[in-house]
Amino acid sequence: MTVRLLTNIGRLWTGTDVCSNAAVLIHEDRIVWAGPASDLPQRVPGVIDDIVDVDHVENLGGGLVTPGLIDAHSHPVYAGNRWAELAMRTSGSSHSAITAAGGGVNSTVTVTRGTDPWTLCNGVRERLRQWILAGTTTVEAKTGYHLTRDGELADIRMLRSLEGEPSMPRIHATFLAAHILPPEFFGRRRDYIEAVRLWAGDAAVAGADSIDVYCDEGHFSAEEARALLLTGKRAGLKARMHACANERVGAAQVAAEVGCASADLLTQANDDDIKALAHAGVTATVCPGSALNSSRAPAPVRQMIDRGVTVALGTDHNPGQCGITSMPLVIGLSVAMFGLSVTEALRAATLGGAAALRVGDRGSLAPGMLADIVLWDADHEGAFAWAFGLRALRIWRGGVPVQP
């Protein structure tokens, strides 16, 4: 392919603008032009090798085209499930009762460690396919269910290798060995923290983009998170944090102090937290799917936006709480739960996600950006608030069609 032209687009949502009867020109894996078809350049950089007439796709009458969506928070690298635990939780069982019955994060650690690499990789591959077929072209994917040096590094390498396979989303690999204290380190908390700090450089060499710390009661303290994140930054990793913002923990304040790329979840964030995040330029990544299953107050997203905090969206897909792999569903939930407009939610799932991952080459349809593009089964972006899981009809990753 030299140049691909998408034409007769009924409605083009670029991330910064909207136009009707539009077209997009793609050269190799980048966008070279996007806008009204009437303004299409007379000359293009090469020979147009493929013309896609969007008007003829399933008789949409042009359809809606947007940038590929970005999931800024997910945990797809695990084996097994915890459905029985979810049933217990919804029946009113306490955390201690669930743990006594063999549930909790460490139960996933045990199953994941006992799963052979081939089976684990196949499971992760199938999950990532669900993301891209739903219109999500970039996924932030965390480790955190091996909690050993070799296991965590193998997970990072697996994610990097899967990204190179056909019809896979782009992967932002996050090193989350600081997820929870593994059982073999019971009574040796400081030893495990020092071990994770030593592994951070190896994680960067293996291909990790970021380091994450789960800072909350029952996980890691603010002081521990600060030390781990600063070590990761020295190794060249972007810092991000599970900042469940209980005042007693102070996670959001540490995220701002350290200069995290993103502070995630942010349940119970207060005014001081929001001010600190805005001042430090930390993106707030919120996850409505897991918030539905939490007893905590949801993140105050409207206050964050009003204070100038950039907001991103994530599925928070994980084995113990939320199985969502559809970012269109997350957009719909964000409108319903957080009071966002469709435009605000769609922007959070594109440009906001790019800000959370600190990548400047995606999230909008503009010259020089990656040609990650989705054609939706709708003629207006308002359908995201109606469908609660709007269907993607065609997906292009770097200008190449994704095969269903």
C-alpha positions as CSV (number, residue, x, y, z in Angstrom):
1,M,0.0,0.0,0.0
2,T,1.2,3.5,-0.9
3,V,-1.8,5.7,0.0
4,R,-5.2,4.7,1.3
5,L,-8.2,7.0,1.0
6,L,-11.3,6.8,3.2
7,T,-14.0,8.8,1.5
8,N,-17.8,9.6,1.7
9,I,-17.6,9.6,5.5
10,G,-20.9,10.9,6.8
11,R,-19.5,12.3,10.1
12,L,-15.9,12.6,11.0
13,W,-15.0,13.2,14.7
14,T,-11.3,14.0,14.8
15,G,-10.9,14.6,18.5
16,T,-10.7,18.3,18.0
17,D,-13.3,19.0,15.4
18,V,-16.4,17.5,13.6
19,C,-17.1,17.7,9.9
20,S,-19.6,16.1,7.5
21,N,-19.1,14.5,4.1
22,A,-15.4,14.0,5.0
23,A,-12.4,12.1,3.9
24,V,-9.1,10.8,5.4
25,L,-5.8,10.2,3.5
26,I,-3.4,7.7,4.9
27,H,0.3,7.3,3.8
28,E,1.9,4.1,5.2
29,D,0.8,4.1,8.9
30,R,0.2,7.9,9.3
31,I,-2.6,10.3,8.5
32,V,-1.6,12.9,6.0
33,W,-4.9,14.7,5.7
34,A,-8.4,14.7,7.2
35,G,-11.3,17.0,6.7
36,P,-14.2,17.8,4.4
37,A,-14.1,15.9,1.1
38,S,-14.6,19.2,-0.8
39,D,-11.2,20.3,0.5
40,L,-9.3,17.1,-0.5
41,P,-5.8,18.0,-1.7
42,Q,-5.3,17.9,-5.4
43,R,-1.9,16.2,-5.0
44,V,-1.1,13.3,-2.6
45,P,2.2,11.8,-1.5
46,G,2.2,8.8,-3.9
47,V,-0.4,6.7,-5.7
48,I,-3.7,6.0,-4.1
49,D,-3.6,2.2,-3.8
50,D,-6.9,1.6,-2.0
51,I,-10.1,3.7,-1.9
52,V,-12.6,2.8,0.9
53,D,-16.1,4.2,0.2
54,V,-17.5,4.4,3.7
55,D,-21.0,5.2,2.3
56,H,-21.2,1.7,0.9
57,V,-20.3,-0.1,4.1
58,E,-23.5,-1.9,5.4
59,N,-25.6,0.9,3.8
60,L,-24.7,3.3,6.6
61,G,-25.1,6.4,4.6
62,G,-21.5,7.4,5.4
63,G,-21.4,6.5,9.1
64,L,-19.4,7.9,12.0
65,V,-15.6,7.7,12.0
66,T,-13.4,8.5,15.0
67,P,-9.9,7.8,16.2
68,G,-9.3,4.4,17.7
69,L,-10.2,4.3,21.4
70,I,-7.5,4.1,24.1
71,D,-8.0,2.0,27.3
72,A,-5.8,3.6,29.9
73,H,-6.1,1.0,32.6
74,S,-6.5,-2.8,32.3
75,H,-5.2,-6.0,33.9
76,P,-5.4,-8.6,31.1
77,V,-2.5,-10.9,32.1
78,Y,-3.9,-13.6,34.3
79,A,-5.3,-17.1,34.3
80,G,-8.5,-18.6,35.7
81,N,-11.4,-16.6,37.1
82,R,-13.0,-15.6,40.4
83,W,-16.7,-15.8,39.5
84,A,-17.5,-17.8,42.7
85,E,-15.9,-15.0,44.7
86,L,-18.0,-12.4,42.9
87,A,-21.1,-14.4,43.8
88,M,-20.1,-14.4,47.4
89,R,-19.4,-10.7,47.4
90,T,-22.8,-9.9,45.8
91,S,-24.4,-12.1,48.5
92,G,-22.9,-10.0,51.2
93,S,-19.8,-12.0,52.2
94,S,-17.1,-10.0,53.9
95,H,-13.5,-9.6,52.5
96,S,-12.2,-11.9,55.3
97,A,-14.8,-14.5,54.5
98,I,-13.8,-14.4,50.8
99,T,-10.1,-14.7,51.7
100,A,-10.8,-17.6,54.0
101,A,-12.6,-19.3,51.2
102,G,-9.5,-19.0,49.0
103,G,-10.5,-15.8,47.1
104,G,-8.7,-12.5,46.6
105,V,-5.8,-11.4,44.5
106,N,-3.5,-14.1,45.8
107,S,-5.9,-16.7,44.4
108,T,-5.3,-15.4,40.9
109,V,-1.5,-15.3,41.6
110,T,-1.6,-19.0,42.5
111,V,-3.5,-20.0,39.4
112,T,-1.5,-17.7,37.1
113,R,1.8,-19.1,38.4
114,G,0.6,-22.6,37.9
115,T,-0.5,-22.0,34.3
116,D,2.0,-22.9,31.5
117,P,3.2,-20.0,29.4
118,W,1.5,-21.2,26.2
119,T,-1.9,-21.4,27.8
120,L,-1.5,-18.1,29.5
121,C,-0.4,-16.4,26.3
122,N,-3.4,-17.8,24.4
123,G,-5.8,-16.5,27.0
124,V,-4.3,-13.0,26.9
125,R,-4.3,-13.0,23.1
126,E,-8.0,-13.8,23.0
127,R,-8.7,-11.0,25.5
128,L,-6.8,-8.5,23.5
129,R,-8.7,-9.4,20.4
130,Q,-11.9,-8.5,22.2
131,W,-10.5,-5.0,22.8
132,I,-9.5,-4.3,19.2
133,L,-12.7,-5.7,17.7
134,A,-14.6,-3.4,19.9
135,G,-12.7,-0.4,18.5
136,T,-9.9,0.0,21.0
137,T,-6.6,0.3,19.2
138,T,-4.4,1.0,22.2
139,V,-4.5,-0.9,25.5
140,E,-2.5,-0.1,28.7
141,A,-1.9,-3.7,30.0
142,K,-0.5,-4.3,33.5
143,T,1.3,-7.3,34.9
144,G,0.9,-8.1,38.5
145,Y,-0.3,-11.7,38.9
146,H,3.0,-13.5,39.0
147,L,4.8,-11.3,41.6
148,T,8.1,-12.9,40.9
149,R,11.0,-11.5,38.9
150,D,11.0,-14.1,36.2
151,G,7.2,-14.2,36.0
152,E,6.7,-10.5,35.8
153,L,9.5,-10.0,33.1
154,A,8.0,-12.9,31.1
155,D,4.6,-11.2,31.1
156,I,6.2,-8.0,29.8
157,R,7.9,-9.9,27.0
158,M,4.7,-11.7,26.2
159,L,2.8,-8.4,25.8
160,R,5.5,-7.0,23.6
161,S,5.4,-10.1,21.4
162,L,1.6,-10.1,21.1
163,E,1.6,-6.5,20.0
164,G,3.6,-7.6,17.0
165,E,1.0,-10.1,15.9
166,P,-1.6,-9.3,13.1
167,S,-4.8,-7.6,14.3
168,M,-3.6,-6.9,17.8
169,P,-4.0,-3.6,19.6
170,R,-1.0,-1.4,20.4
171,I,0.2,-2.3,23.9
172,H,1.4,0.0,26.7
173,A,3.0,-2.5,29.1
174,T,3.0,-1.6,32.7
175,F,5.1,-3.3,35.4
176,L,2.8,-3.9,38.4
177,A,4.8,-6.1,40.7
178,A,3.8,-3.7,43.5
179,H,0.2,-5.0,43.3
180,I,0.0,-6.9,46.6
181,L,2.4,-8.6,48.9
182,P,2.8,-12.2,47.7
183,P,2.3,-14.9,50.3
184,E,5.9,-16.1,50.4
185,F,6.9,-12.7,51.6
186,F,4.6,-12.7,54.5
187,G,6.4,-11.0,57.4
188,R,9.1,-9.8,55.0
189,R,7.4,-6.7,53.5
190,R,10.6,-4.6,53.3
191,D,12.4,-7.4,51.5
192,Y,9.7,-7.6,48.8
193,I,9.7,-3.8,48.2
194,E,13.5,-3.9,47.8
195,A,13.2,-6.8,45.4
196,V,10.6,-4.9,43.2
197,R,12.9,-1.9,43.2
198,L,15.7,-4.1,41.9
199,W,13.4,-5.6,39.2
200,A,12.4,-2.2,37.8
201,G,15.4,-1.8,35.6
202,D,15.0,-5.3,34.3
203,A,11.4,-4.5,33.5
204,A,12.5,-1.5,31.4
205,V,14.9,-3.6,29.5
206,A,12.2,-6.3,28.9
207,G,10.0,-3.6,27.3
208,A,7.9,-2.1,30.0
209,D,6.7,1.4,29.4
210,S,5.6,2.3,32.9
211,I,5.7,1.2,36.6
212,D,2.6,1.2,38.7
213,V,2.0,0.8,42.4
214,Y,-1.3,-0.1,44.1
215,C,-1.4,2.4,46.9
216,D,-4.3,1.7,49.3
217,E,-5.1,0.0,52.5
218,G,-4.2,-3.6,52.3
219,H,-1.7,-2.9,49.5
220,F,1.2,-0.4,49.7
221,S,1.5,2.8,51.7
222,A,2.2,6.2,50.3
223,E,5.8,6.1,51.5
224,E,6.4,2.7,49.9
225,A,4.7,3.9,46.7
226,R,6.9,7.0,46.5
227,A,10.1,4.9,46.8
228,L,9.0,2.4,44.2
229,L,7.8,5.0,41.7
230,L,11.0,7.1,42.0
231,T,13.1,4.0,41.4
232,G,11.0,3.2,38.3
233,K,11.4,6.7,37.0
234,R,15.2,6.5,37.4
235,A,15.1,3.3,35.3
236,G,13.3,5.2,32.5
237,L,9.7,4.0,33.3
238,K,6.7,6.4,33.4
239,A,5.1,6.5,36.8
240,R,1.4,5.7,37.4
241,M,-0.5,4.8,40.5
242,H,-3.6,3.0,41.7
243,A,-4.6,6.1,43.7
244,C,-7.6,5.0,45.8
245,A,-7.7,8.4,47.4
246,N,-8.7,7.7,51.0
247,E,-7.3,10.7,53.0
248,R,-5.6,8.3,55.4
249,V,-3.5,6.9,52.5
250,G,-2.7,10.1,50.6
251,A,-2.2,8.3,47.3
252,A,-3.3,11.2,45.1
253,Q,-0.9,13.6,46.8
254,V,2.0,11.3,46.3
255,A,1.1,10.9,42.6
256,A,1.2,14.6,42.2
257,E,4.5,14.9,44.2
258,V,6.2,12.2,42.1
259,G,4.9,13.6,38.8
260,C,2.9,10.5,37.8
261,A,1.7,10.3,34.2
262,S,-1.6,9.2,35.6
263,A,-3.4,8.6,38.9
264,D,-6.0,6.0,38.5
265,L,-9.4,5.1,40.1
266,L,-9.4,8.1,42.5
267,T,-12.4,7.0,44.5
268,Q,-13.0,9.5,47.3
269,A,-10.7,12.1,45.9
270,N,-11.2,15.4,47.7
271,D,-10.6,19.0,46.7
272,D,-7.0,19.1,47.8
273,D,-6.3,15.9,45.8
274,I,-7.9,17.5,42.7
275,K,-5.9,20.7,43.1
276,A,-2.7,18.8,43.5
277,L,-3.3,16.7,40.3
278,A,-4.2,19.8,38.3
279,H,-1.1,21.7,39.5
280,A,1.2,18.7,38.7
281,G,-0.4,17.9,35.3
282,V,-1.3,14.4,36.3
283,T,-4.0,12.7,34.2
284,A,-6.9,11.2,36.1
285,T,-7.8,7.8,34.8
286,V,-11.3,6.7,35.9
287,C,-13.0,3.4,35.5
288,P,-16.8,3.3,35.7
289,G,-17.0,-0.5,35.3
290,S,-15.1,-1.3,38.5
291,A,-16.6,1.7,40.3
292,L,-20.0,0.1,39.9
293,N,-18.7,-2.9,42.0
294,S,-17.1,-0.7,44.6
295,S,-18.6,0.3,47.9
296,R,-16.7,3.6,47.8
297,A,-17.9,6.9,46.3
298,P,-17.2,7.2,42.6
299,A,-14.4,9.6,41.4
300,P,-15.6,13.2,41.3
301,V,-15.0,13.5,37.6
302,R,-17.0,16.7,37.0
303,Q,-15.0,18.5,39.6
304,M,-11.8,17.3,38.0
305,I,-12.7,18.5,34.6
306,D,-13.9,21.9,36.0
307,R,-10.5,22.3,37.8
308,G,-8.6,21.6,34.5
309,V,-7.5,18.0,35.2
310,T,-7.2,15.9,32.0
311,V,-9.4,12.8,32.4
312,A,-8.8,9.4,30.7
313,L,-11.0,6.3,30.8
314,G,-10.2,2.7,31.4
315,T,-12.0,-0.6,31.6
316,D,-10.1,-1.8,34.7
317,H,-10.6,-5.3,33.3
318,N,-9.4,-7.7,36.0
319,P,-10.3,-11.2,37.1
320,G,-11.8,-10.3,40.5
321,Q,-14.1,-7.4,39.8
322,C,-14.7,-6.3,36.2
323,G,-14.7,-8.3,32.9
324,I,-15.4,-5.4,30.6
325,T,-13.3,-5.2,27.4
326,S,-15.5,-2.7,25.6
327,M,-14.4,0.9,25.7
328,P,-17.7,1.9,23.9
329,L,-19.5,0.5,26.9
330,V,-17.1,2.5,29.2
331,I,-18.0,5.7,27.3
332,G,-21.7,5.1,27.8
333,L,-21.2,4.3,31.5
334,S,-19.2,7.5,32.0
335,V,-22.0,9.6,30.6
336,A,-24.5,7.9,32.9
337,M,-22.4,7.7,36.0
338,F,-20.1,10.7,35.9
339,G,-22.4,13.2,34.2
340,L,-20.1,13.7,31.2
341,S,-21.3,14.8,27.8
342,V,-20.7,12.4,25.0
343,T,-18.1,14.6,23.6
344,E,-16.2,14.8,27.0
345,A,-16.4,11.0,27.4
346,L,-15.3,10.3,23.8
347,R,-12.4,12.8,24.2
348,A,-11.4,11.1,27.5
349,A,-11.3,7.7,25.6
350,T,-9.0,9.1,22.9
351,L,-7.0,12.3,23.7
352,G,-7.3,11.7,27.4
353,G,-6.0,8.2,27.0
354,A,-3.0,9.4,25.0
355,A,-2.3,12.0,27.7
356,A,-2.4,9.2,30.4
357,L,0.1,7.1,28.5
358,R,2.2,10.1,27.5
359,V,2.0,9.3,23.8
360,G,1.6,12.1,21.3
361,D,1.0,10.1,18.1
362,R,-2.6,8.9,18.7
363,G,-5.9,9.9,20.0
364,S,-6.9,12.3,17.2
365,L,-7.2,12.2,13.4
366,A,-4.7,14.9,12.3
367,P,-1.7,14.9,10.0
368,G,1.2,13.0,11.4
369,M,-0.9,10.9,13.8
370,L,-1.0,7.2,13.6
371,A,-3.8,6.0,11.3
372,D,-5.8,4.2,14.1
373,I,-9.3,4.7,12.9
374,V,-12.8,3.2,13.6
375,L,-16.0,3.2,11.6
376,W,-19.0,2.8,13.9
377,D,-22.5,1.4,13.4
378,A,-24.0,4.9,13.8
379,D,-24.1,8.3,12.1
380,H,-23.5,10.4,15.2
381,E,-21.4,10.2,18.3
382,G,-24.5,10.6,20.4
383,A,-25.1,6.9,19.8
384,F,-22.4,6.0,22.4
385,A,-24.8,7.2,25.1
386,W,-27.6,5.2,23.6
387,A,-26.1,1.8,22.7
388,F,-24.0,1.1,25.9
389,G,-21.6,-0.8,23.7
390,L,-21.7,0.7,20.2
391,R,-20.6,-1.7,17.5
392,A,-17.4,-1.1,15.5
393,L,-17.9,-2.0,11.9
394,R,-14.4,-1.4,10.5
395,I,-11.1,-0.9,12.4
396,W,-7.8,0.3,10.9
397,R,-4.6,0.0,12.9
398,G,-1.8,2.0,11.3
399,G,-3.9,2.2,8.2
400,V,-4.1,-1.6,7.9
401,P,-7.6,-3.1,8.2
402,V,-8.1,-5.3,11.3
403,Q,-9.4,-8.7,10.3
404,P,-12.5,-9.9,12.3
